[in-house]
Amino acid sequence: MTTYHATLKGEDGSDFVREFKAHSKAKAWARVKELYPDFRCIQLESQSQLERGNARIYRFHVMAMDNYEGDY
């Protein structure tokens, strides 16, 4: 089973993240709809997608700091 992270928007406009396990992304979407019928799902990512995104952001920050010419 794969761990999925669902970013949901509440009725009051607040965002929150829930983590759960599912066999496929389709089953993960169904689980989100079942557990949170009144909330809007903004994003659904697997753990590997989340890690790739975080690694990309980290590489960007390292590159930006390596190319910085001014004082820290």
C-alpha positions as CSV (number, residue, x, y, z in Angstrom):
1,M,0.0,0.0,0.0
2,T,1.1,3.5,-0.7
3,T,0.9,6.5,1.6
4,Y,-1.0,9.4,0.2
5,H,-1.2,13.0,1.4
6,A,-4.4,14.9,0.7
7,T,-4.6,18.7,1.0
8,L,-8.2,19.7,1.8
9,K,-9.9,23.0,2.1
10,G,-12.4,23.3,4.9
11,E,-15.8,25.2,4.8
12,D,-14.2,28.1,6.6
13,G,-11.4,28.4,4.0
14,S,-8.7,26.8,6.1
15,D,-6.3,24.2,4.5
16,F,-5.3,21.0,6.3
17,V,-3.5,17.8,5.3
18,R,-4.5,14.2,6.0
19,E,-2.3,11.2,5.5
20,F,-3.6,7.7,4.7
21,K,-2.8,4.5,2.9
22,A,-4.4,3.1,-0.3
23,H,-3.7,0.6,-3.0
24,S,-4.0,3.1,-5.9
25,K,-4.6,6.7,-6.6
26,A,-8.2,6.0,-7.7
27,K,-8.9,4.3,-4.4
28,A,-7.2,7.2,-2.5
29,W,-9.6,9.6,-4.2
30,A,-12.6,7.5,-3.3
31,R,-11.3,7.3,0.3
32,V,-11.0,11.1,0.5
33,K,-14.6,11.5,-0.9
34,E,-15.8,9.0,1.7
35,L,-14.0,10.5,4.7
36,Y,-14.4,14.2,3.9
37,P,-17.6,14.6,1.7
38,D,-18.1,18.3,2.7
39,F,-14.5,19.4,2.0
40,R,-12.7,20.2,-1.3
41,C,-9.6,18.2,-2.1
42,I,-7.0,20.6,-3.5
43,Q,-4.2,18.1,-4.0
44,L,-3.5,14.4,-3.6
45,E,0.1,13.2,-3.7
46,S,1.8,9.9,-3.0
47,Q,4.8,9.9,-0.6
48,S,7.2,9.6,-3.5
49,Q,5.7,12.6,-5.3
50,L,6.0,14.6,-2.1
51,E,9.6,13.6,-1.7
52,R,10.5,14.5,-5.3
53,G,8.9,17.9,-4.9
54,N,10.8,18.6,-1.7
55,A,14.0,17.5,-3.3
56,R,13.4,19.9,-6.2
57,I,12.8,22.8,-3.8
58,Y,15.9,21.9,-1.8
59,R,18.1,21.8,-5.0
60,F,16.7,25.2,-6.0
61,H,17.6,26.7,-2.7
62,V,21.1,25.2,-2.7
63,M,21.7,26.6,-6.2
64,A,20.4,30.0,-5.2
65,M,22.7,30.2,-2.2
66,D,25.7,29.0,-4.2
67,N,25.1,31.7,-6.8
68,Y,24.6,34.5,-4.3
69,E,27.1,37.3,-4.7
70,G,26.2,39.6,-1.8
71,D,26.7,39.5,1.9
72,Y,24.8,37.0,4.0
